[in-house]
Amino acid sequence: MNKPKIGLLPLYLELYDRTMPEIRPPAEVFLKTIIKCLRNRGVEVVSTPICRLKKEFSDAVKSLEKARVEAIVTLHLAYSPSLESADVLAATKIPIIVLDTTPDFDFGPKQSPEAIMQNHGIHGVQDLCNLLKRGGKPFQIEAGHWKKSDVLDRVVAWAEIAKAVSYLKTARVGQLGGYFKGMGDFAVPAEILAETIGTRTIPARPALFSSLIPRDGDTEVKNELAAVRKNFETDGVRPETLRRAIIAGIAVRRWVKQEKLSAFTFNFLEVEKNYGLPSIPFLEAGRSMAEGIGYAGEGDVLTAALVAALLKSYPKTTFTEMFCPDWKGDSIFLSHMGEVNPALLSEKPRLIEEESPFAFNKTLVKMAGTLKPGPAVLVNLAPDANNDYTLLVAPVRVLKVNGENRMVETVHGWIKPLMPVVDFLAEYSRAGGTHHSALVYGADSKEIIRFGKLMGWKTVILI
């Protein structure tokens, strides 16, 4: 993963500066020590001046917002009254991680009374956390001695997944064609997504796409055809059909760049007829995920944003659906119409030309291949009551396909959850899981749970 960027916010009491200025220098030394230790763990640290009063906290948080840090880590260098900082921290959209530590490891009967002033920040932590909780502000806290425990490693683990949180909260998701009519589980109004998560929905304008479609003789088409033929098996696709798929993909890619999109989604029933695309852009959906752009099918802005956020930390992520249960094999068949992150396929991805009743231009190009075997995490973001959300996290194993495989003309794979499939499917739907998900390789389920907790969502782990 890329280096996380945090803002370190040191808290202190103005009264001490007025009455006991001699205790400030040791606190400053401790602050520098913590900064050094975090940087040694691969974290980019943006530190603010030591804050004591509300105006100082306000200025500090504004500076961290301007610096686009992915998390704010608070460090109590002494007691700090919560009313100076709580409102400011509650108002920011940046995730809050409370580091509860002190300079000294041993504070038993033999400790010097003078050391009290350097080690009493914990009741400032308690004061602040109470106010944050009462105000409904999500936060995470890790406690322990900075040197004699793994507390800094735990803070870094939160900071690493905070990249995904920050990305989701600022995501711009292009929606091409609106929601698939009648699908309700993932459908959340744009204004609710913006209010509750921060994700913005950017509807595609049909008139815009006419200006994005490559014209005859466009060298980009030639270059893209060469790239696709290099990276995909294309023998099963006629040159003109492949060319139409490439043209559609270039138009989508230009749209993503022009609108500065984090992700996109399209309704496959509308993109050709209403937006002038010469092909349904299934190929571009897969290629975009391989480049870190989120995607989900059927106009699903919510899952597209989720995929984009997960890709920020885990490049081996793809959009997927649980299609069919294999009751006999105690596994679940994953598939979709032709979209997958090609980096997750166990062989060189093949392109297939298919006559489809869903295609306005009669034929479409889709990807086919088998998902790589190995451990993965199935992640689902489900809308819940009262405009809230539940994050479902399921550690799974993607199974190796042995023997005959008649699914080779599709994107496909089988997953085995940790619990029996009969129980897994029931528990998944009891928790409200939708039929659109992300499959993540190279992640620990605990890391994904941290993501949900930083967002303040209910998290359900299916084990």
Secondary structure, 3 states (H helix, E strand, C coil): CCCCEEEEEEECCHHHHHHCHHHHHHHHHHHHHHHHHHHHCCCEEEECCCECCHHHHHHHHHHHHHCCCCEEEEEECCCCCHHHCHHHHHHCCCCEEEEECCCCCCCCCCCCHHHHHHCCCHHHHHHHHHHHHHCCCCCEEEECCCCCCCHHHHHHHHHHHHHHHHHHHCCEEEEECCCCCCCCCCCCCHHHHHHHCCCEEEECCHHHHHHHCCCCCCHHHHHHHHHHHHHCECCCCCHHHHHHHHHHHHHHHHHHHHCCCCEEEECCCCHHHHHCCCCCCHHHHHHHHHCCCEEEECCCHHHHHHHHHHHHHCCCEEEEEEEEEECCCCEEEEEECCCCCHHHECCCCEEEEEECCCCCCCEEEEEEEEECCEEEEEEEEEECHHHCEEEEEEEEEECCCCCCCCCCCCEEEEEEECCCHHHHHHHHHHCCCCCCEEEEECCCHHHHHHHHHHHCCEEEECC
